[in-house]
Amino acid sequence: MSTLLEVPPDLAPVLAECERITRARARNFWYGLKLTPDTARGAMYVIYAWMRAADDLADAEGFAPEERVRRIAEFRAATDAALAGEIPDDSPVWRGLAWVAERHQLSQRDFHDMLDGQLSDVGPATYQQWDDLRGFCYRVASTVGLVCIRIWGYHDPAAPALAVDRGIAFQLTNILRDFREDYDLGRVYLPAEDFRRFDLTPESLRGWKQPEQCAEFMRAQCDRAEQFYVRSAPLDQMITPSCLPTLWAMTQIYHGLLVKIRANPAKVVSDKRVRLSSARKAWIAWRASRMARGARA
């Protein structure tokens, strides 16, 4: 398996398991990560497996919020140990994370911030102002972007700030796409001040009771997300070229979802989740594969 090239033999099963988790839980990410160079690809599978485990702790059904908080605290301590090279147990996630931390200049703060974001999801989510939501987007998505570029490599000191913006763009797109599902779970991520500005409530948006106002509200949210895609555009020219196809493909997928939402805002409350067509995803995969072949050449 190409993912396992240039790694110690005992790490091969670890990276294979992290790849299996990625493929099973995030097929779009798996297809995108396959475009990265071999050793970076294995590292990214490890990071995704870690993020999946953290996310599952926050969303674990059947556990009281206090128990979820306790488990996240234990996970944080184990993460610190793995980042320091002290593997807490034989779990592929911890063995893999220790290996990635040895090879790349990872920041402990990024992982702590990610876990703080997971703590935000333990209870009902409500955000009063845009700054509050921006902070949440930073914790759960911008931190991922920062870890990614540390693994991919970059040549411009402006890259981290742009990775933060790209992460916010992705997370805002997720929030808009998943509004119905999140609302039904008792979570409303969009700021209360925005609802007041458009004389709406989360309930009226969920029921699409004032169609014109609801559509205007959603387009304003899309415009905000679009600003972060535009601001972060220079990032594509700052990371290692061989890793660009992965970032490009992910951006095309997320931005494509945003474009679909803006064209038909009512889709966010329909029973059918907003998705890209198979033809569009196939085109993105084909184009990204050509980019990857060009970078290798």
Secondary structure, 3 states (H helix, E strand, C coil): CHHHCCCCHHHHHHHHHHHHHHHHHCHHHHHHHCCCCHHHHHHHHHHHHHHHHHHHHHHCCCCCHHHHHHHHHHHHHHHHHHHCCCCCCCCHHHHHHHHHHHHCCCCHHHHHHHHHHHHHCCCCCECCCHHHHHHHHHHHHHHHHHHHHHHHCECCCCHHHHHHHHHHHHHHHHHHHCHHHHHHCCCECCCHHHHHHCCCCHHHHHHCCCHHHHHHHHHHHHHHHHHHHHHCHHHHHCECHHHHHHHHHHHHHHHHHHHHHHHCHHHHHCCCCCCCCHHHHHHHHHHHHHHHHHHHC
